[in-house]
Amino acid sequence: MKPVGIFYGSTYGMTEKVAGQIKEAFGKSAEVDVYNLKNSTLEDMKKYDNLIFGTSAWGIGEMQDDWERFIDQFENFDFTGKKVALFGLGDQKEYPESFVDGLGTLYCRLPDKSVIVGEWPVEGYDYYFSLADIDGRFVGLVIDEHNQKNLTPQRIKKWVDQIKKEFN
């Protein structure tokens, strides 16, 4: 498998922690680099054909601040030959009407949807509405560290096994 670049935006460290867990789930045989979006450039992303973008949700439908500052740069980014998997964090009990909307917003603002892999089932979550739910599937891995932390390791493992196949 070609190298993987994980780019995340994290305010309080939860998304950073999940990015690290995703890297670990790939195992030692895969080359996976993790970048804090705050310190990243498009040049960093261009090095990878396999990309993973992670964000938390803020307010109603907002991505994490670093993504808000970065996302418009994708207008000048050539996604040809790339595959992009997404993951998002949210709180389904506190924000059931906007659960993981940051992930949905990130998906919506990406200029080339044809490169997206790694959709995720909505089963096992309890929410009212989510911008990340497209036709009954999440656009990427969804993690709720507030209410379902015990499910995080198995969700990450299953998703990484899935996207390994989709990246190849």
Helices and strands as residue ranges (DSSP letters): E 4-8, H 14-26, E 32-36, G 37-39, H 42-46, E 50-58, E 62-63, H 65-70, G 71-76, E 83-89, H 101-109, G 113-115, E 116-117, E 120-121, E 133-134, E 137-138, E 141-143, G 149-151, H 152-167
